[in-house]
C-alpha cells in the first residue's frame, strides 16, 4: 500500500521481550520517482497503489559499535504503473534495496538500492534468490563495520550470475565500484558467500571470492577493491558441478601452536596484544607480536574422480594439497583464541585441526548410527 506522501510502509514490528508489547513499528521508505503518484487526485494515486514492499532477509548488527543493535534488511519492492493513456495493462517493476533501521526506536538510518529498477511484463528476477549480506568487518578503517553484498541475477536462459558490492556502513553508499563475479551457475545457491578476513595480519581485512567457470579464488583489498592475487584450478568445470567448500583457517604452528603444546612463553606472547601500528590499518583491529597469518582452504575435484583439499597461504601460493573424501569443510574459532580451526567430516570421522596436520581432536560416529554435522555457538565468546 502506498502512502500519499510518496512513501511505502515497512510492515515489521519490534516486540519487547520484557512485556510482550509492541516496542515500535516499521518506518516508511521513500519510493523511486516512477512509483510516486503524479498528483493528489484519486486516479493518479490508484495508478500506483498496488505496490508493496517485501522483506527478504533481516539480521541484527551493530555497525557503529555503540552497543545498541540495528536491523539490516534486504527488501524487494514490487510495483505496477499504469501507462498513459489509461486503459492499457499495467507495467510490472521490481527493485531490491538495503536498509538500516535503528533497533531502539525503529527509525530509518538509511536505505539504498542494490539493483536497478527492473521493468517489463516479460521475465523478471526471482525474488526468492536472496542477496547474501556480510557485515562483520571494518573495511575502510573509519570505525564502522561495512557491508559486503552478493547480488544474484538470473538471465533469460535461467543461468545465475553474481555481482559483488561493498558498501559503507555509515550511509550505505558504495565504497568502490561493484565487480562482477566471474562464472555462472544453474542454481543461485552456487554463489558462495565471500570470505572476509585479515589474511596477512596487517590489520586490514581482505575479501576472498570463489568464481567459476574455471574455478578460481580471487582476493581483493577490502578498502579499495584492488585485486591482490588469483589462484586458478587447472581444469574448467561445468556450472552443474557440486559447489566446493571454501573457508579461512589460521595457519598452523608455529604461528598458533596447539593448546597442549603451548609453553608459558607462548601464553605470555598471546596475552600481549598490541594495536596495529600500520597507518592504513583499521582502528581496533589488532594483531599479536607474531602476526597471525591465515590460509584459504578449498575443496576441488578436477578429475571427476577424487576430491582434494588445497591449502593456500596468504599470498595465494599452494602450501599443500591432499586427497579428501568430500566437498564439505568448515572453519570456526572453537577455543576463542582468535584463530580459526579447520573442521572436516569424512565418512564417520570428524577431525578438528589447525592447518591440515596439527590435529586437536577427532570424534568417530558409531557405524550403526546415522547423522550429520552442524555447528552452533554455545558461549557468548563464540566457542
C-alpha positions as CSV (number, residue, x, y, z in Angstrom):
1,X,0.0,0.0,0.0
2,X,1.3,3.4,-1.0
3,X,1.0,6.4,1.3
4,X,0.1,9.8,-0.2
5,X,3.4,11.3,0.8
6,X,5.2,9.1,-1.8
7,X,6.4,6.5,0.8
8,X,5.7,2.9,1.4
9,X,5.4,1.4,5.0
10,X,7.7,-1.4,6.0
11,X,5.4,-3.9,7.8
12,X,7.6,-5.0,10.7
13,X,7.2,-4.7,14.4
14,X,9.5,-5.0,17.4
15,X,8.1,-6.7,20.4
16,X,9.5,-6.2,23.9
17,X,10.9,-9.3,25.4
18,X,10.0,-8.0,28.9
19,X,6.4,-7.1,28.4
20,X,5.4,-8.8,25.1
21,X,4.1,-5.5,23.9
22,X,4.8,-3.6,20.7
23,X,8.0,-1.5,21.1
24,X,7.9,0.1,17.6
25,X,6.6,-0.3,14.1
26,X,8.4,-0.2,10.9
27,X,9.4,3.1,9.2
28,X,8.1,4.3,5.8
29,X,10.6,4.2,3.0
30,X,10.7,6.7,0.1
31,X,9.7,5.3,-3.3
32,X,11.5,5.6,-6.6
33,X,10.1,8.5,-8.6
34,X,8.4,6.2,-11.1
35,X,6.1,4.8,-8.4
36,X,5.1,8.1,-6.9
37,X,1.7,9.4,-7.7
38,X,1.9,12.3,-10.1
39,X,-0.8,14.3,-8.4
40,X,-3.1,14.3,-5.5
41,X,-6.2,13.2,-7.3
42,X,-7.6,9.7,-6.7
43,X,-6.9,8.5,-10.2
44,X,-3.2,9.2,-10.0
45,X,-3.0,7.6,-6.6
46,X,-4.8,4.5,-7.8
47,X,-2.2,4.1,-10.6
48,X,0.5,3.0,-8.2
49,X,-1.4,1.9,-5.1
50,X,-0.8,-1.9,-5.7
51,X,2.9,-1.6,-5.0
52,X,4.2,-3.4,-1.9
53,X,7.5,-4.0,-0.1
54,X,8.7,-7.4,0.9
55,X,11.4,-8.0,3.5
56,X,13.6,-10.9,2.3
57,X,16.3,-11.0,5.0
58,X,16.8,-9.4,8.4
59,X,19.8,-9.6,10.6
60,X,20.8,-7.7,13.8
61,X,24.0,-5.8,13.5
62,X,25.9,-3.1,15.4
63,X,27.6,-1.3,12.6
64,X,28.6,1.8,14.6
65,X,29.7,-0.4,17.5
66,X,28.0,1.7,20.2
67,X,26.5,-1.4,21.9
68,X,23.0,-0.7,20.5
69,X,21.8,-3.0,17.7
70,X,20.5,-2.1,14.3
71,X,18.5,-4.1,11.9
72,X,20.0,-4.7,8.4
73,X,17.3,-5.7,5.9
74,X,17.2,-6.6,2.3
75,X,13.9,-5.5,0.7
76,X,12.1,-6.2,-2.6
77,X,9.8,-3.6,-4.0
78,X,7.1,-4.9,-6.3
79,X,5.2,-2.4,-8.3
80,X,2.8,-1.7,-11.1
81,X,2.5,1.5,-13.0
82,X,-0.4,2.2,-15.5
83,X,0.9,3.8,-18.7
84,X,-0.7,6.8,-20.2
85,X,-3.3,6.9,-21.6
86,X,-5.1,4.7,-19.1
87,X,-6.8,1.6,-20.3
88,X,-3.6,-0.3,-21.1
89,X,-2.3,-3.1,-19.0
90,X,0.0,-2.0,-16.0
91,X,3.7,-2.5,-16.4
92,X,5.4,-4.5,-13.6
93,X,8.6,-3.4,-11.9
94,X,10.9,-4.7,-9.3
95,X,13.9,-3.3,-7.3
96,X,15.9,-4.5,-4.4
97,X,17.1,-2.3,-1.5
98,X,19.3,-2.5,1.5
99,X,18.0,-0.6,4.6
100,X,19.4,0.0,8.1
101,X,16.9,0.5,10.9
102,X,17.7,1.8,14.4
103,X,16.9,-1.0,16.8
104,X,15.9,1.3,19.7
105,X,13.1,3.2,18.0
106,X,12.6,1.8,14.5
107,X,13.7,4.9,12.7
108,X,15.3,4.6,9.3
109,X,19.0,5.3,9.3
110,X,19.4,4.9,5.5
111,X,18.1,3.0,2.5
112,X,20.0,2.4,-0.7
113,X,19.1,0.4,-3.9
114,X,21.3,-2.6,-4.7
115,X,19.7,-3.3,-8.1
116,X,18.5,-1.2,-11.0
117,X,14.8,-0.7,-11.4
118,X,13.8,-3.8,-13.5
119,X,10.7,-3.3,-15.6
120,X,8.6,-5.0,-18.2
121,X,5.9,-7.7,-18.2
122,X,8.3,-10.3,-19.5
123,X,10.9,-12.1,-17.4
124,X,11.8,-10.6,-14.0
125,X,14.3,-11.8,-11.5
126,X,13.1,-14.4,-9.0
127,X,12.9,-12.6,-5.6
128,X,13.4,-15.9,-3.8
129,X,17.1,-15.7,-4.7
130,X,18.2,-13.5,-1.8
131,X,21.2,-11.3,-1.7
132,X,23.9,-12.5,0.6
133,X,25.0,-9.9,3.1
134,X,28.0,-9.9,5.5
135,X,28.6,-7.0,7.9
136,X,31.5,-8.4,10.0
137,X,34.5,-6.1,9.2
138,X,35.5,-2.5,9.1
139,X,37.0,-2.4,5.6
140,X,37.8,1.3,5.2
141,X,39.1,1.9,8.7
142,X,36.5,4.5,9.7
143,X,35.4,2.7,12.9
144,X,32.1,1.5,11.4
145,X,31.5,-2.1,10.2
146,X,31.0,-2.2,6.4
147,X,28.7,-4.3,4.3
148,X,29.6,-6.9,1.7
149,X,26.7,-7.9,-0.6
150,X,26.5,-10.5,-3.3
151,X,23.5,-9.8,-5.6
152,X,22.3,-12.8,-7.7
153,X,20.8,-12.2,-11.2
154,X,19.2,-14.7,-13.5
155,X,19.2,-14.3,-17.2
156,X,16.5,-15.3,-19.7
157,X,18.1,-18.8,-20.1
158,X,17.9,-19.5,-16.4
159,X,21.6,-19.1,-15.6
160,X,22.7,-17.3,-12.4
161,X,25.5,-14.8,-12.1
162,X,26.5,-12.6,-9.2
163,X,27.8,-9.1,-8.5
164,X,29.9,-8.1,-5.5
165,X,29.0,-4.8,-3.8
166,X,30.9,-3.3,-0.9
167,X,29.0,-0.5,1.0
168,X,29.9,1.9,3.7
169,X,28.2,1.1,7.0
170,X,27.7,4.8,7.8
171,X,25.4,5.6,4.9
172,X,25.0,2.5,2.7
173,X,26.9,4.2,-0.3
174,X,29.3,2.1,-2.3
175,X,32.9,2.1,-1.0
176,X,34.1,1.2,-4.5
177,X,32.5,0.2,-7.8
178,X,30.6,-3.1,-8.0
179,X,32.5,-6.0,-9.5
180,X,31.0,-9.0,-11.4
181,X,31.8,-12.4,-10.0
182,X,33.2,-14.5,-12.8
183,X,31.2,-17.5,-13.9
184,X,27.6,-18.8,-13.9
185,X,25.6,-21.3,-12.1
186,X,22.4,-23.3,-12.7
187,X,21.3,-22.6,-9.1
188,X,21.6,-19.3,-7.2
189,X,22.9,-21.4,-4.2
190,X,26.1,-21.9,-6.3
191,X,27.0,-18.3,-5.4
192,X,29.2,-18.7,-2.4
193,X,29.3,-16.0,0.3
194,X,32.7,-14.2,0.2
195,X,35.2,-14.9,2.9
196,X,36.3,-11.8,4.8
197,X,39.4,-11.8,7.0
198,X,42.8,-10.4,7.6
199,X,45.0,-12.9,5.7
200,X,48.4,-11.4,6.2
201,X,48.0,-10.0,9.7
202,X,48.4,-6.3,8.8
203,X,45.2,-5.2,10.4
204,X,43.3,-4.7,7.1
205,X,40.7,-7.2,6.0
206,X,40.7,-8.9,2.6
207,X,37.8,-10.3,0.6
208,X,38.1,-13.8,-1.0
209,X,35.8,-14.7,-3.8
210,X,35.1,-18.2,-5.3
211,X,34.5,-18.0,-9.0
212,X,33.8,-20.2,-12.0
213,X,33.7,-21.4,-14.9
214,X,37.4,-22.2,-14.4
215,X,37.4,-22.5,-10.6
216,X,39.4,-19.7,-9.1
217,X,39.9,-17.9,-5.8
218,X,40.3,-14.1,-6.2
219,X,41.4,-12.0,-3.3
220,X,40.7,-8.2,-3.1
221,X,41.7,-5.4,-0.8
222,X,38.6,-4.7,1.4
223,X,39.1,-0.9,1.4
224,X,39.7,-0.3,-2.4
225,X,38.7,-3.5,-4.3
226,X,42.2,-3.8,-5.7
227,X,43.0,-7.3,-6.8
228,X,45.8,-8.9,-4.7
229,X,46.1,-12.4,-6.1
230,X,44.2,-15.1,-8.0
231,X,44.5,-18.9,-7.8
232,X,43.1,-21.0,-10.6
233,X,42.4,-24.7,-10.9
234,X,43.8,-26.4,-13.9
235,X,40.6,-27.6,-15.5
236,X,37.3,-26.0,-16.4
237,X,34.3,-27.4,-14.6
238,X,30.6,-27.4,-15.6
239,X,28.3,-24.9,-13.9
240,X,26.4,-28.0,-12.8
241,X,29.3,-29.2,-10.7
242,X,29.0,-29.6,-7.0
243,X,29.9,-26.4,-5.2
244,X,33.1,-26.9,-3.2
245,X,33.8,-25.8,0.3
246,X,35.9,-22.7,0.9
247,X,37.0,-21.5,4.3
248,X,39.6,-19.4,6.1
249,X,41.7,-21.2,8.6
250,X,44.5,-19.9,10.9
251,X,47.9,-21.1,9.8
252,X,49.2,-23.9,12.0
253,X,52.3,-24.0,14.2
254,X,54.4,-22.0,14.9
255,X,52.0,-19.1,14.5
256,X,49.3,-20.7,16.5
257,X,50.7,-23.7,18.4
258,X,48.1,-26.2,19.6
259,X,46.9,-25.8,23.2
260,X,48.5,-28.9,24.6
261,X,52.0,-27.9,23.3
262,X,52.0,-24.3,24.3
263,X,54.8,-23.1,26.7
264,X,54.5,-20.3,29.2
265,X,56.3,-18.1,26.7
266,X,53.6,-18.8,24.1
267,X,50.9,-17.9,26.6
268,X,52.7,-14.6,27.5
269,X,53.1,-13.7,23.9
270,X,49.4,-14.3,23.1
271,X,48.4,-12.2,26.1
272,X,50.5,-9.4,24.9
273,X,48.1,-8.0,22.2
274,X,49.3,-4.8,20.6
275,X,47.4,-2.4,18.5
276,X,48.3,-2.4,14.8
277,X,50.7,0.5,14.1
278,X,50.3,0.5,10.3
279,X,48.8,3.9,9.4
280,X,46.4,2.2,7.0
281,X,45.1,-0.5,9.4
282,X,41.6,-0.2,10.9
283,X,41.3,1.2,14.4
284,X,40.5,-1.5,16.9
285,X,42.0,-4.2,14.6
286,X,44.9,-5.7,16.5
287,X,47.4,-8.4,15.9
288,X,50.0,-10.1,18.1
289,X,53.7,-9.6,18.2
290,X,54.0,-12.5,15.8
291,X,51.4,-11.9,13.1
292,X,48.6,-14.4,12.9
293,X,48.6,-15.5,9.3
294,X,45.5,-17.1,7.7
295,X,45.3,-19.6,4.9
296,X,42.4,-20.3,2.5
297,X,41.3,-23.9,2.3
298,X,39.3,-25.1,-0.7
299,X,38.0,-28.4,-1.9
300,X,38.3,-29.1,-5.6
301,X,37.6,-32.1,-7.8
302,X,39.4,-31.6,-11.1
303,X,39.5,-35.2,-12.3
304,X,35.9,-36.0,-11.6
305,X,37.1,-39.0,-9.5
306,X,38.8,-37.6,-6.4
307,X,38.2,-34.6,-4.2
308,X,41.3,-32.8,-3.0
309,X,41.8,-30.3,-0.1
310,X,44.1,-27.5,-1.2
311,X,45.6,-25.1,1.3
312,X,46.7,-21.7,0.0
313,X,48.8,-19.2,2.1
314,X,48.0,-15.5,2.5
315,X,49.7,-14.8,-0.9
316,X,47.7,-17.4,-2.8
317,X,50.6,-19.9,-3.0
318,X,49.8,-23.6,-2.6
319,X,51.1,-24.8,0.7
320,X,49.7,-28.4,0.3
321,X,47.1,-30.4,-1.4
322,X,45.9,-33.8,-0.1
323,X,43.2,-36.3,-1.1
324,X,39.9,-35.6,0.5
325,X,36.8,-37.7,0.7
326,X,34.1,-35.0,0.4
327,X,33.5,-31.4,-0.7
328,X,32.5,-30.3,2.8
329,X,34.6,-28.4,5.4
330,X,34.1,-25.7,7.9
331,X,36.2,-23.4,10.0
332,X,35.4,-21.7,13.3
333,X,37.2,-20.4,16.3
334,X,36.3,-23.2,18.7
335,X,38.6,-22.3,21.6
336,X,38.2,-18.5,21.5
337,X,41.8,-17.7,20.8
338,X,41.1,-15.5,17.8
339,X,42.2,-18.1,15.2
340,X,40.0,-20.5,13.1
341,X,40.3,-24.2,13.4
342,X,39.5,-26.5,10.4
343,X,36.7,-29.0,10.8
344,X,36.5,-31.9,8.4
345,X,33.9,-34.7,8.3
346,X,34.8,-37.8,6.2
347,X,32.7,-40.9,6.4
348,X,32.0,-41.2,10.1
349,X,35.0,-39.2,11.4
350,X,35.1,-35.6,12.5
351,X,38.6,-34.0,12.7
352,X,39.4,-30.6,14.1
353,X,42.9,-29.3,13.3
354,X,45.0,-26.2,12.9
355,X,46.1,-26.3,9.4
356,X,46.0,-29.8,7.9
357,X,48.1,-31.8,10.3
358,X,48.1,-30.2,13.7
359,X,45.1,-32.3,14.9
360,X,43.4,-31.1,18.1
361,X,40.9,-33.9,18.4
362,X,38.8,-36.4,16.5
363,X,35.4,-37.9,17.0
364,X,34.0,-41.0,15.3
365,X,30.4,-41.7,14.9
366,X,29.3,-45.2,15.7
367,X,29.0,-47.2,12.5
368,X,25.4,-48.3,13.4
369,X,24.2,-44.7,13.8
370,X,23.1,-42.2,11.2
371,X,23.6,-38.5,11.5
372,X,25.3,-35.3,10.1
373,X,27.4,-32.5,11.4
374,X,26.2,-29.0,12.2
375,X,27.7,-26.1,14.2
376,X,26.2,-23.8,16.8
377,X,27.6,-21.2,19.1
378,X,27.5,-22.4,22.7
379,X,29.1,-19.5,24.5
380,X,28.9,-15.7,24.2
381,X,32.5,-15.6,23.0
382,X,31.7,-17.9,20.1
383,X,33.0,-21.3,21.4
